[in-house]
Amino acid sequence: MYGLRCQKTAKPVPLKEIDVHVDIIGYVSNVTSSLEYHNEEDNPIEAVFVFPLDESSAVYKFEALIEGRRIIGKVKEKQKAREEYDDAIASGEGAFLFEEDDRAGDVFKCSVGNLPPKTSATIQLSYVAELPVEADSSLKFVLPGVLNPRYSSDTGAAAYDDTYIVPGDVMTSGAPYKLKLKVNVSSPNSIDKIDSPKASVDVAYGGTSAQVTLKDDHKFDSDVELYVHYKDKHKPFAVTELGQGTDGFMADHTVMLTFVPDLSREDLVTNCGEFIFILDRSGSMSGNKIKNARETLLLFLKSLPIGCYFNIVGFGSSHQSLFKGSQQYDNKSLKTACKALGKMEADLGGTEILQPLQYVYKQPPIAGHPRQLFLLTDGEVWDTQACVSEVAKHADSARCFSVGIGEGASTALVKGVARAGRGKAEFVSGTDRLQAKVMRLLSCALQPTVTGVSLTWQLPDGVTAMPIPSTPPPIFSGDRFIMYAQLQGQLPVDVTEASVTLSGQVLTEEIKHTLDLTLKTQDQEMPSADDGPEPQQLHRLAAKTLVKELEVNLEKDSDNSETVSDSAKKQIIDLSVAANVVSKFTSFIGVDSEREEPIQGAMMRRNVRPPMMLACMGAPVMLRCAAAPMALSYDECDSPAYGSCLDEVYDDCDMALYSADHEEVMSLETEEKKEGMASRIVGGVMGLFPGPKTKKKARAMPRKMAMAARPMGGGFGAGVAAAMDDDDEEGEDSTPPSTVIPLQMAEGSWELDDDLAAVLGVKLDRLTKECPVQKKAVWATVLALVWLHTKMADKKVEWQMLARKATTWLKAHQEGWSADDVVGKACTVLGAKVDPSAVLG
């Protein structure tokens, strides 16, 4: 099977099986992965396996079992761990190293060094993580299976580090090793259901527990996703976990607090703000990604409150702004944006996120309109830390919300910028709808900021609480709010009742939520490690949360994101070592020092690949220049048309499409073939090439490829000039809308015209004749709302905000007519059945 190859001999990598055991208890998952390696060669080898994990996961155990010996990894400072690993290899000892990538906190590297010939070794890795809550209140568990190539500004292309990936290899969707997965779910509340939209699973229910197993025919060609639905899902709760030992972080008791505040009132929705949508338009966003982004932006624009300010910034290798500065939201600016939206494509080359962020933050603020950023990207970049640092530096003046699109989107980037910008992050993959996720974020952004957030504790004398993180995360209505705390001091012997109150202020209203705590002392029975998941899971999560906060503060306080304060770095290292949780400055290291004899022979390196990389057209392909068919990157091509796929001299170089086994599929020698294939391959080409070895400025997509991928014309730069002229209708999309959404006006109403009649499926003459009110816009708006409630009821979460704006407009114009009469008339005309209260509240 293609994709698992030795760098020199092309022999298969010796990863045989991955066995994953998951315990989901409430809102927390504890995952143990066992990776079995077998060296079938005659020499010792080093196996290197790179894989993704959610950046908030707390990896707390790393062990190896070899020839009956168990080697337990310990967390040490990263450089010391690497030196210990190298020394062990040099002295003939087996060694095991597990570390977080220096550039991104969601990519990890596992190295198995000096694995003896004809010998097996099993690596066991354990981590704990919070489960995110979806829009339908289900909990989402993801076992990542995709690590996409990430764009590097140093190379101007999508690439992995060359220590991880053999140059020239392109992955298939299969993997040469087996995956076993077993999930145990338990909760104080009953379980409604567990489903998986893509994976083949068996589920056995038992009231408050369930077991999930992966079927044998499952192919690990994408993330494994499970959605857990609990009953009584919005109930707040607190969990106390006992400390162990005599002193230090792990000795103090840890409390996990979960609140779900309800602030869903119309008078608590703000109508002011500056909303800036920062959209990824790089090549990797082509196809359905950019199509969904256009649809989402339309909903976003239609849902904005009248009188606010907005702008759209698209980015790739360069960035383009819809307006020179944010414009006030009205019918004229809305029309301009919608016209430009129809011409928007993924045609801006690479993925440079830092520059558009810097551009936005340099724009002067608008008095009375707090700035809200929405970053929408597939997150395939390496300069994560610089982006997070930039957002953190401006967190006091702008909130940042983010959406990760597709499997393999960097959780380090998407979650990192949202955490630094005190916003919220969402991810879209599989059957998820981007529209619903973005509208959920807009709903959060329209909520006024909850200020003065604090926790007030009622604890026994002599006991204090240290909150983690030290600054409470932002509060959004209906969204889960989680904090941790360490209880320091001596607790009484008996069971002690305590409480904690979350308080804050929204505009002029004070909010308060109180939770009761049950505290247990060390004398009471504790769970055994043999009885279930590892103990002190909450301690690990609290430690990881604190580490992330310290890292953000380092980036925020540093003029150069690569310059780290020694004292702050030491604080992170000490916490990481105490909690045995790996961080960006620490690694797990284990040495097989009990082997009686040193391992003999020259060690060979074997790269174990992630099960899937970015490919296009549903199959692994490579583009190679016909003038240099063995070239692995553009700058290895000796053709006069250097870098032909990324250059304006595309016509001068014949291209060929190759499959993974290097057999030519099609020669792109004619203009017809070039342009026909360009639109199909343009999204994948940036991800398939490792990029130049030397630093070069990223170049724009080839003209003909861009034209083939953009049948409607240019992006913002080409479309805005024409769009600014209201009388210039040339070049507008003549395709009639399929829903009423594109026809809504900025203030929330609809006009009674031919376009609306076409969507409703009723002739305009009849609609005009049946109009029961004097103001035709009122009639048109009621008709549009009835149509939405009838035809798009299953997507209400996507249009409910623009419908709310329409309802507000109707109430402001409710003179001489009743909701029952007008809505009833609309239902008769459209053959629908909608309750008037659903339309006018």
Secondary structure by P-SEA (a helix, b strand, c coil): ccccccccccccccccbbbbbbbbcccbbbbbbbbbbbccccbbbbbbbbbcccccccccbbbbbcccbbbbbbbccaaaaaaaaaaaaaacccbbbbbcccccccbbbbbbccccccbbbbbbbbbbbbbbbccccbbbbbccccccbbbbccccbbbcccccccccccccccccbbbbbbbbbbccccccccccccccbbbbbccccbbbbbccccccccbbbbbbbbccccccbbbbbbbccccccccbbbbbbbbbcccccccccccbbbbbbbbbcccccccaaaaaaaaaaaaaaaacccccccccccccccccccccccccccaaaaaaaaaaaaacccccccccaaaaaaaaaaccccccbbbbbbbbccccccaaaaaaaaaaaacccbbbbbbbccccccaaaaaaaaaaacbbbbbbcccccaaaaaaaaaaaaacccccbbbbbbbccccbbbbccccccccccccbbbbbbbbbcccccccccccbbbbbbbcccbbbbbbbbbbbbccccbbbbcccccccaaaaaaaaaaaaaaaaaaaaaaccccccccaaaaaaaaaaaaaaccccccbbbbbbccccccccccbbbbbbbbcccccccccbbbbbbbcccccccccccccccccccccccccccbbbbbbccccccccccccaaaaaaacccccccccccccccccccccccccaaaaaaaccccccccccccccccccccccccccccccccccccccccccccaaaaaaacccaaaaaaacccccaaaaaaaaaaaaaaccccccccccaaaaaaaaaaaaaacccccaaaaaaaaaaaacbbbbcccccc
